[in-house]
Amino acid sequence: MLRTSGRAADPAAARRGACRDRREAAMEEQDARREGAAPKRRIEDAAIHCRLNDGTAVCLRTITPDDAELIREGIARLSAESRYLRFFSPATSLPDAVIERLVDVDGHDHIAWGAICSSCPDRPAIGAVHAVRHRPDGPVGEFSIAVLDDYHGQGLARMMTAALLVDCLDEGLVELDVHMLSENDAARRLVKTLGAVWAGESAGVAEYRLDVAEGLAALRADSDAPGVCDVLAALDTLQ
């Protein structure tokens, strides 16, 4: 039980403490398991079970080439507006070549995380985030993200982004370009909270540059995002 002095407790400080407690507990659990000589897990092996702001249970994990059908079904469930904002096209289905690129994930030059709704009977894919290097083994790539409309505003975008940025740093990917339609206010708000810097705008498309380490630091400092704390605590045990 936490105890306070005669002064009123600082809610933000309490939330930051809770986030630290989650991380420390996860690290302690990992240390205890090492005594059993269990093989060290890798980030790409992780399946992170957590909850959205409304309590919905989700599983975050890396995307694999076997996820093509999940990705295709997820895109079909997006609203026409969301598909337009993400893919610059409202088409219900995308060409096979696009799906193939989305699942052509190697964990280094193409890093991607997806979210599955564990609470849903059919366990659909409800979001995905990608970082693709501009050139093989280069330090700069491109960031993209999509979340099903029914799960907007529940913290999922930030949770997936936290996992992606940890993975990016682990693989030496240090900067990400973000291209978005100028009308995509939600994407603009997200990247600006991560410290992304405006890099220009042309033909209705805005470009931002995100420093991966700075973005991750911003997420770690966010005391109002318990789901992000849980994701980072889980990944900290793997590093």
N, C-alpha and C positions, 0 to 999 in steps of 0.2 A: 504494500500500500504506500502511495506517495503521501508525504506529509508536507505541510506548508507552514510558513511562519505566520505572524499576524497580518502580514500584507497579503493582498489579493494575488493569487497565482497568475502568472503570465501565460495565457492559453497557447500562444505561439511557441514559447519556450517549452511548455509541456509536450506539444506535438513534436518538437525537434527531439526532445528527450525520448519520446516513444519510438521515433524513427531510429535513433541510436540504439535503443534497447533491442529492437528487432534485428538490427545488423549484428550486434554483439551476441545475441542469443543464437543466431544462425552460425556465427563463427565458432562459438563454443560447441554447438552440436557437431560441426564438422570436425573439430579437434577430437571430440570424443569418439567419433566413428573411425578416425584414423588408427586408433588403437587396435581395431579389428582388421587392419591391413587391407581395407577395401580399396579397390583401384580408384584413382583420382578421376572424377568426372570432368568433362570438358564443357565449355559454354555451349557448343553445338549439340551436346547430348541433353541439355537441360530441358525440363518440362516444369514450368513455374505455375503453380496453382495459386490463384489470388482472387480478389473480388473487386468489382467495380464500385463506384460510389453508392449505387443503389443496392448493393449486396449481391448482384449477379455473379455467380461463380464462373471464372474463365481460366483457361489454360493457355499460357504463352509458350511458344516453342519455335525453333528455327524451321523455316520452310525448306522442303526437299523437292526433288523432281517428281516424287510420287504424289504431290499435292495438286496436280493440274486440275483435276475435276473439282476439288474443293474451291480452288481459286475461280474457276469458271462459274460455279454456282454462286459464289459470293458476289462476283461482279454483276450477275443477273439480278441479285437481290438489292443492289444499289438503286436508289431513285435515279431518274433520268438526269436530274440536276447534279447529283453527286458523281455520276459517271462522267458527266461533262466537265466538272471541275477537276476530276482526277485524271481522266484520259483525253480531255479536250474533245470528247465525242459522246453524245447521248445514246449511242447504239446499245441495244440490249445485250448483244453478244459481240465479242471482239474476235478478230482473226486468230487462227491457231498459232500463228507466228508470235503474236503478242503474248498469249498464254505461255508459250514455250520459253519466251524471254523471262517472264515473271518467275518461272520455276527453275530456270537454269542457274541454280544457286550453288556456289562452291565454297562458301564460307570465308572467302578471302577477297577475291575481286568482285564478287556479288554476295552481299550479306543481306539476309532477309529474315524477319520474324513475323509470325502470324498469331492470331488469337482465335481460340475455339470457345464457343459458349458451352461450358460444362453443365450448366443448368438446363439447357434445351434438350428435348428428347432426341433430336436428330444431330446434335452436336455440330452445328454449322460453323463455318469460318465467318468471323464477324469483323475482321480487320487484318491489315497487313502493312508492313513498313519495309522499305528497301533502301539499300545504299549500294550503288554500282560505280566502280572506279572508272574514271575517264580513260585510263590506260592501264594495262596489266601491272600490278604491283606499285602503281603510283600512289601518292599521298592524298589525292583529291578525287572525290566522287560526286554522285548526284543522289539526293534524298527524295523519296516520295512516300506518301502514306495515304491510306484509305480506311475508313471506318463505316460500317453499315449505319444507315440513318437512324435506326431504332436505338443505337448505342452512342449517339452523339451526346456530348456533355457529361459523360460518366467517367472521365479520366482515362479512357482506354488509349487515346492517342499518345498521351504522355507516358503511360506505362510501356507501350510498345517502343516508343522512342528511347526511353531509358535503356531497355534491353539492347536496342540496336547500337546506341552510342557506346555502351560498354564493350560490345563486340567489335565495333569499329576501332576503338583505341587498342584493343587487344591484338588487332590485325594490322596496326600501323596506318589506318585511314584517319587522317587528322583534320580534314576540311571537307565540307559537303556543300555543293551548290543546290539551291532549291528554286525550281521554276514553277510558277503558279499563275493562273489567270488573275488579272488585276482585281477582278470582282470577288475573289475567293478570300473573304474577310476572315474566316475561321483559320485557314492555313496561315494567313499573315499574322494573326494574333499568336498562334502557336510558335512560329519560328522567332518572333520578336521576343517572346518570354524566354526563349533559349539564348538570347543574345545575338541572333543572326543580324548581319549588317546588309542593308539595301545595296545592291550592286548595279542596278539599272532597270530599265523597263523599255520594251519595244513591242509594237503590234499587239498591245493588250496583255502581254506576258511580263510579269515582274520577276526579277531575279534577286535572291538573297544568298549570302555566303555565311555558312555556319561553322564556327570553330568547334570541333567535336568536344574537346576538353572543357571549353567554357559552357557549352550546352549541357554537358553532364554535370558540371558543378552547379548550374542553375537548378537542375532537377533535384540534386541532392539537398540543396538548400530550401526546397519548397516544403514547408511544414504543413501545408494544407492538402497534401496528396499522399494519403496513407497507402494507396495502391502502388505508387511509385516507390515508396519506402520498402514495401514488401518485395518488389521486383529486384531492387538494388541489393537488398539484404541477401536474397537467394543467389544472385550472381556473384556477390562478394565472396561467398563460400567456395566458388569455383576457381578463383584467381590466386 
